[in-house]
Amino acid sequence: MPQVFLSLILMLAILIPASGLRAENLPFKEIGTSGLTEAYYPVGQAIIKVFDRQKVARNFRLYIEPSSGARENIERVVAGHWDFGIARADLLYQAENGKGLWRRQSKPKLRAIAAFYPEAVTMMAAVDTGIQSLSDLRGKRVSIGVEGSGDPENMRSLLRMVGLDPEKDLEVRLLGPIDSADQLQKGDVDAYCLTIGHPNLALIEASSGTRKMRIIEFEPKIIQRIKAQAPYFVDTMIPVKYYPNLDNATDVATIGAKATLFTLATTSNAEVAEILAAILDNFKLFRNQHPALQQLKPQDLASGLALPLHPGAEKLYHERGLLP
């Protein structure tokens, strides 16, 4: 085969979207996901895989859009650039109600389709710091995420819920996942707080060095206090099997906000039902596409939501017996 022709084939293979060639004469609908190494992207791929598997005639095709994450997905869906997106429940709640990053700029037309796995509030600390509980953060150097991502403000809010003033009680560092992992191992920070799905590459990196790390457990009374103030949080566990070098011997109790597939209220009922039916009809295949999805049950899709359900999703959940 001539080298030029082979190169052209390879180039086309790279450019083909996750949902295949745009051969069918059908409109494309975009799903905003995340960067390639983060969980939203493979979850988006899983949605497309089961959607393309449907035997019924489809009215549209799905296409993954990589993004910087939840905030960009919300903004682009609201602006009409993308049709669907994946975002954390706490950020969707803020956008819907004009809080946090969307203070006094509410986005009241956002609607939920399905909730997947909880993104766990995860606090990793160096063992040599003596940090074993949230109260032990007082006076410590703590990374709470990079500015503009939504994580710093959310962590500040959560810390206030448990009686810590992030400005007075902590030495806050605004670092992204890679820098946080690096500075934890170097001893330049004591702890790293973030809200993520598991397994997470940054935590694998942070826990794989010579400085021993542990994930801090949230006490039951702390979990109840937080949930009373922020009902979009759910109980969850962090599986330590993904991080074999941790000091923890058992899974760690914490809270989480569910990664949620969302759209606008103006999206047609038929489009929403078509996507949700694909997930439900091929549920085992969908669940097996990523470790974060493997504990998911069909009834979980309609729970832990921070937004009103889209009518197209609500109707299908009722029909499938997943809502009373």
GULOPA-667241 format. One line per 8 residues: number of its first residue (from 1); their letters; for each residue x, y, z of C-alpha. Coordinates in pm, 1 decimal, always signed. Example, Ala and Ser with C-alpha at 12.3 -4.5 7.8 and 13.67 -1.06 7.14 Angstrom:
BEGIN
1 = AS = +1230.0/-450.0/+780.0 ~ +1367.0/-106.0/+714.0
***
This chain:
BEGIN
1 = MPQVFLSL = +0.0/+0.0/+0.0 ~ +151.0/+339.4/-95.1 ~ +284.5/+529.7/+205.5 ~ +77.0/+841.3/+126.6 ~ -246.1/+638.4/+116.5 ~ -159.8/+462.2/+443.9 ~ -88.2/+796.4/+610.6 ~ -424.4/+931.8/+492.1
9 = ILMLAILI = -607.6/+631.5/+641.6 ~ -428.1/+677.6/+974.6 ~ -513.5/+1048.4/+976.9 ~ -881.2/+974.8/+912.4 ~ -882.8/+717.7/+1194.2 ~ -760.1/+983.4/+1436.2 ~ -1019.2/+1236.2/+1323.3 ~ -1319.6/+1000.6/+1338.9
17 = PASGLRAE = -1530.9/+1092.7/+1645.4 ~ -1605.6/+837.5/+1917.8 ~ -1949.7/+772.7/+1768.6 ~ -1815.8/+677.6/+1425.4 ~ -1816.1/+832.6/+1081.7 ~ -2076.4/+1099.8/+1010.1 ~ -2212.2/+874.6/+737.6 ~ -2574.0/+881.5/+837.8
25 = NLPFKEIG = -2770.4/+1184.4/+731.1 ~ -2869.0/+1263.6/+1088.8 ~ -2802.6/+1567.9/+1306.0 ~ -2531.6/+1538.9/+1569.8 ~ -2588.9/+1620.9/+1937.0 ~ -2287.1/+1700.0/+2153.3 ~ -2208.7/+1578.5/+2506.3 ~ -1962.0/+1797.3/+2699.1
33 = TSGLTEAY = -1732.2/+1569.8/+2901.8 ~ -1380.9/+1638.5/+3036.6 ~ -1015.4/+1598.6/+2952.5 ~ -913.0/+1260.6/+2812.6 ~ -757.3/+1141.5/+3141.7 ~ -1059.7/+1228.7/+3358.5 ~ -1373.5/+1023.9/+3423.1 ~ -1636.0/+1226.9/+3233.5
41 = YPVGQAII = -1473.7/+1148.4/+2898.8 ~ -1497.6/+765.3/+2923.5 ~ -1847.2/+799.5/+3073.0 ~ -1941.2/+1001.2/+2763.5 ~ -1790.7/+725.1/+2550.4 ~ -1998.1/+468.6/+2740.7 ~ -2317.4/+664.1/+2666.0 ~ -2232.8/+674.9/+2296.9
49 = KVFDRQKV = -2143.7/+304.9/+2290.5 ~ -2484.7/+197.7/+2422.3 ~ -2663.8/+461.0/+2214.2 ~ -2505.3/+333.2/+1893.3 ~ -2594.3/-22.8/+1994.6 ~ -2968.4/+50.6/+1987.5 ~ -3150.6/-146.6/+1717.4 ~ -3426.9/+109.5/+1674.7
57 = ARNFRLYI = -3402.5/+381.0/+1410.8 ~ -3231.1/+682.1/+1565.6 ~ -3328.0/+1041.6/+1504.0 ~ -2984.4/+1185.8/+1581.5 ~ -2629.0/+1082.1/+1661.1 ~ -2414.6/+1161.3/+1963.2 ~ -2067.6/+1308.9/+1963.2 ~ -1824.2/+1355.9/+2252.8
65 = EPSSGARE = -1683.4/+1701.0/+2319.0 ~ -1369.6/+1703.5/+2539.0 ~ -1368.7/+1998.2/+2779.0 ~ -1207.4/+2141.2/+3089.7 ~ -1486.9/+1985.4/+3294.1 ~ -1815.1/+2063.5/+3468.4 ~ -1799.9/+2442.1/+3461.7 ~ -1736.3/+2461.1/+3087.3
73 = NIERVVAG = -2001.8/+2196.3/+3021.4 ~ -2263.9/+2396.1/+3212.9 ~ -2173.4/+2722.2/+3040.8 ~ -2175.7/+2572.0/+2691.5 ~ -2503.9/+2387.7/+2737.5 ~ -2668.3/+2702.3/+2877.2 ~ -2532.2/+2902.3/+2582.1 ~ -2673.0/+2648.6/+2335.6
81 = HWDFGIAR = -2332.7/+2541.5/+2199.8 ~ -2372.1/+2183.1/+2326.3 ~ -2688.0/+1980.2/+2376.4 ~ -2586.6/+1772.2/+2678.9 ~ -2317.2/+1774.5/+2943.7 ~ -2186.4/+1594.0/+3250.2 ~ -2129.2/+1785.7/+3572.8 ~ -2121.7/+1738.3/+3948.7
89 = ADLLYQAE = -2447.7/+1777.9/+4138.6 ~ -2311.5/+2053.8/+4363.8 ~ -2206.7/+2267.8/+4067.5 ~ -2539.2/+2208.7/+3892.8 ~ -2718.2/+2314.5/+4211.5 ~ -2511.8/+2632.8/+4224.2 ~ -2581.9/+2713.6/+3859.9 ~ -2954.9/+2646.1/+3894.8
97 = NGKGLWRR = -2981.9/+2860.7/+4208.9 ~ -2735.8/+3141.2/+4131.4 ~ -2477.6/+3047.4/+4394.4 ~ -2102.1/+2989.3/+4402.0 ~ -1948.5/+3046.0/+4059.7 ~ -2288.4/+3159.5/+3933.2 ~ -2368.2/+3400.2/+4215.0 ~ -2662.0/+3621.7/+4107.8
105 = QSKPKLRA = -2649.3/+3458.1/+3760.9 ~ -2884.4/+3163.6/+3801.2 ~ -2941.9/+2916.5/+3518.1 ~ -3298.6/+2804.2/+3590.8 ~ -3351.5/+2597.1/+3274.3 ~ -3106.4/+2317.4/+3357.3 ~ -3261.1/+1969.4/+3385.9 ~ -3121.9/+1632.0/+3496.3
113 = IAAFYPEA = -3138.2/+1314.4/+3287.4 ~ -2940.0/+1062.1/+3493.8 ~ -2705.2/+1056.5/+3791.9 ~ -2410.3/+817.7/+3777.1 ~ -2135.6/+771.4/+4039.0 ~ -2068.0/+997.9/+4339.4 ~ -1764.0/+1219.5/+4298.1 ~ -1618.7/+1179.8/+4644.2
121 = VTMMAAVD = -1489.5/+1462.2/+4860.6 ~ -1138.6/+1326.3/+4903.4 ~ -883.5/+1452.4/+5151.6 ~ -537.3/+1305.0/+5115.3 ~ -283.3/+1393.0/+5384.0 ~ +76.5/+1298.2/+5453.8 ~ +99.1/+1051.9/+5743.6 ~ +388.0/+1242.2/+5901.0
129 = TGIQSLSD = +165.1/+1550.0/+5952.0 ~ -52.3/+1370.0/+6207.3 ~ -371.9/+1467.8/+6019.9 ~ -635.9/+1204.9/+6095.6 ~ -958.3/+1409.0/+6090.7 ~ -1096.2/+1730.0/+5943.8 ~ -1028.1/+1917.0/+6266.2 ~ -658.4/+1828.8/+6234.0
137 = LRGKRVSI = -636.0/+2054.2/+5927.0 ~ -616.7/+2357.8/+6153.4 ~ -285.1/+2534.4/+6097.6 ~ -185.0/+2307.9/+5807.5 ~ -90.7/+2384.0/+5446.2 ~ -383.6/+2257.2/+5239.7 ~ -432.1/+2258.2/+4862.1 ~ -799.0/+2305.0/+4771.0
145 = GVEGSGDP = -779.8/+2314.0/+4389.4 ~ -694.2/+2558.8/+4116.9 ~ -873.9/+2895.0/+4102.6 ~ -1150.8/+2915.4/+3844.0 ~ -1231.8/+2544.8/+3855.3 ~ -1504.0/+2572.1/+4118.3 ~ -1317.2/+2343.2/+4358.9 ~ -1167.1/+2615.1/+4585.0
153 = ENMRSLLR = -1499.4/+2782.5/+4652.5 ~ -1671.5/+2450.3/+4710.1 ~ -1401.3/+2334.3/+4950.6 ~ -1414.6/+2664.7/+5139.4 ~ -1790.0/+2623.8/+5174.7 ~ -1756.8/+2265.4/+5293.7 ~ -1487.5/+2356.0/+5547.4 ~ -1713.0/+2627.0/+5690.3
161 = MVGLDPEK = -1990.4/+2367.1/+5729.0 ~ -1765.6/+2167.6/+5963.0 ~ -1654.2/+2470.5/+6164.7 ~ -1326.3/+2561.2/+5997.4 ~ -1251.1/+2908.5/+5861.3 ~ -1038.8/+2843.8/+5550.3 ~ -888.7/+3194.5/+5565.6 ~ -798.9/+3189.0/+5935.4
169 = DLEVRLLG = -759.1/+2823.2/+6030.1 ~ -570.7/+2693.1/+5725.8 ~ -281.4/+2796.2/+5505.7 ~ -463.1/+2757.3/+5174.0 ~ -278.3/+2670.6/+4852.7 ~ -449.5/+2695.5/+4513.9 ~ -296.9/+2412.0/+4313.8 ~ -417.2/+2177.4/+4042.8
177 = PIDSADQL = -403.3/+1797.0/+4072.5 ~ -52.7/+1745.6/+3931.6 ~ +107.4/+2026.2/+4132.6 ~ -74.2/+1916.3/+4448.6 ~ +54.2/+1560.2/+4410.5 ~ +406.2/+1687.0/+4347.3 ~ +410.7/+1926.1/+4644.5 ~ +262.2/+1664.8/+4877.7
185 = QKGDVDAY = +551.8/+1435.3/+4800.4 ~ +806.1/+1717.2/+4833.0 ~ +666.6/+1821.4/+5171.1 ~ +556.5/+2165.9/+5052.3 ~ +190.4/+2097.9/+5142.2 ~ +36.6/+1880.1/+5413.4 ~ -296.1/+1783.0/+5258.9 ~ -485.0/+1794.1/+4932.4
193 = CLTIGHPN = -865.4/+1826.5/+4912.0 ~ -1059.6/+1760.3/+4593.5 ~ -1390.2/+1617.6/+4472.8 ~ -1338.2/+1335.9/+4223.4 ~ -1448.4/+999.7/+4091.1 ~ -1229.1/+701.6/+4169.4 ~ -983.5/+575.7/+4058.0 ~ -801.1/+904.0/+4001.5
201 = LALIEASS = -460.4/+939.2/+3837.5 ~ -355.0/+1238.0/+4051.2 ~ -417.8/+1041.6/+4371.3 ~ -232.8/+738.2/+4235.8 ~ +58.8/+971.1/+4164.8 ~ +41.3/+1142.7/+4503.3 ~ +30.9/+813.2/+4693.4 ~ +309.5/+640.1/+4499.3
209 = GTRKMRII = +609.1/+833.3/+4630.4 ~ +831.3/+785.2/+4934.2 ~ +618.8/+1010.4/+5159.6 ~ +340.0/+790.4/+5298.7 ~ -19.0/+914.7/+5246.1 ~ -360.8/+844.2/+5394.3 ~ -714.5/+945.3/+5296.1 ~ -901.7/+1107.6/+5583.7
217 = EFEPKIIQ = -1234.1/+956.6/+5685.6 ~ -1538.1/+1178.5/+5745.2 ~ -1698.0/+1097.2/+6081.3 ~ -2073.1/+1013.3/+6072.6 ~ -2168.6/+1326.6/+6266.8 ~ -1969.4/+1541.2/+6021.4 ~ -2140.1/+1373.5/+5726.0 ~ -2483.0/+1440.0/+5876.3
225 = RIKAQAPY = -2395.2/+1803.8/+5947.9 ~ -2284.4/+1861.2/+5588.3 ~ -2586.0/+1684.3/+5433.7 ~ -2824.2/+1888.2/+5650.7 ~ -2682.3/+2204.9/+5491.7 ~ -2621.0/+2070.4/+5140.5 ~ -2875.5/+1796.5/+5051.4 ~ -2716.0/+1729.4/+4712.5
233 = FVDTMIPV = -2436.8/+1543.1/+4893.1 ~ -2473.7/+1164.5/+4933.9 ~ -2290.6/+907.0/+5146.7 ~ -2015.5/+726.2/+4961.4 ~ -1698.9/+523.1/+5014.9 ~ -1355.6/+563.8/+4859.8 ~ -1221.1/+221.1/+4752.2 ~ -860.0/+196.0/+4869.7
241 = KYYPNLDN = -792.9/-96.3/+4632.9 ~ -714.3/+162.3/+4367.1 ~ -433.8/+307.0/+4580.7 ~ -225.9/+16.1/+4714.9 ~ +44.3/+238.8/+4864.7 ~ -190.7/+423.6/+5099.8 ~ -169.5/+392.9/+5476.1 ~ -544.7/+309.0/+5481.8
249 = ATDVATIG = -632.3/-58.4/+5522.7 ~ -1008.1/-28.2/+5458.7 ~ -1239.0/+178.1/+5236.8 ~ -1288.6/+536.0/+5353.6 ~ -1626.9/+692.3/+5438.3 ~ -1694.7/+1035.9/+5295.7 ~ -1958.5/+1232.7/+5105.2 ~ -1996.1/+1288.0/+4734.4
257 = AKATLFTL = -2186.9/+1479.8/+4469.2 ~ -2309.6/+1269.4/+4179.9 ~ -2175.8/+1308.7/+3827.4 ~ -2493.3/+1392.0/+3636.1 ~ -2595.8/+1390.9/+3270.6 ~ -2793.6/+1710.4/+3212.5 ~ -2951.3/+1923.4/+2942.1 ~ -3190.0/+2217.3/+2909.6
265 = ATTSNAEV = -3563.5/+2214.6/+2977.0 ~ -3613.5/+2302.0/+2608.1 ~ -3454.2/+1976.6/+2484.9 ~ -3722.9/+1754.1/+2336.3 ~ -3869.7/+1473.5/+2546.9 ~ -3802.0/+1230.1/+2263.0 ~ -3428.0/+1306.5/+2248.9 ~ -3386.0/+1269.5/+2624.5
273 = AEILAAIL = -3587.4/+945.7/+2632.6 ~ -3384.5/+804.5/+2342.8 ~ -3055.9/+849.6/+2531.6 ~ -3189.9/+728.5/+2866.0 ~ -3354.3/+423.1/+2706.9 ~ -3020.6/+330.0/+2548.8 ~ -2853.5/+336.6/+2890.9 ~ -3130.3/+134.5/+3058.7
281 = DNFKLFRN = -3166.0/-118.2/+2775.2 ~ -2789.9/-185.5/+2769.2 ~ -2724.8/-124.6/+3136.7 ~ -2473.6/-402.4/+3199.8 ~ -2264.4/-296.6/+2901.1 ~ -2282.6/+68.2/+3010.9 ~ -2179.1/-12.1/+3368.3 ~ -1879.0/-217.3/+3257.5
289 = QHPALQQL = -1719.4/+65.2/+3058.7 ~ -1547.1/+236.0/+3355.6 ~ -1458.6/+138.6/+3715.9 ~ -1652.0/+437.0/+3855.2 ~ -1974.7/+296.9/+3703.8 ~ -1942.4/-63.5/+3819.8 ~ -2147.6/-30.2/+4141.9 ~ -2428.1/+155.5/+3962.6
297 = KPQDLASG = -2784.7/+19.3/+3977.2 ~ -3071.2/+130.7/+3747.8 ~ -3258.0/+294.2/+4037.2 ~ -2948.9/+502.3/+4120.2 ~ -2990.8/+697.7/+3797.2 ~ -3289.2/+888.2/+3936.3 ~ -3148.2/+956.3/+4285.2 ~ -2905.5/+1210.5/+4429.4
305 = LALPLHPG = -3011.7/+1475.0/+4178.3 ~ -2956.1/+1846.7/+4234.4 ~ -3181.3/+1954.7/+3945.8 ~ -3542.6/+1889.1/+3848.6 ~ -3571.4/+1588.1/+3619.7 ~ -3628.2/+1656.8/+3252.7 ~ -3989.3/+1550.8/+3170.2 ~ -3866.1/+1305.7/+2906.6
313 = AEKLYHER = -3649.0/+1130.5/+3166.3 ~ -3910.5/+1143.8/+3440.9 ~ -4173.0/+979.3/+3219.7 ~ -3937.6/+695.8/+3124.6 ~ -3832.8/+635.1/+3486.8 ~ -4200.6/+601.1/+3580.5 ~ -4262.0/+363.5/+3290.6 ~ -3966.0/+145.3/+3393.0
321 = GLLP = -4073.8/+135.5/+3758.7 ~ -3770.7/+330.3/+3876.9 ~ -3980.8/+612.9/+4022.5 ~ -4308.7/+573.6/+4213.5
***
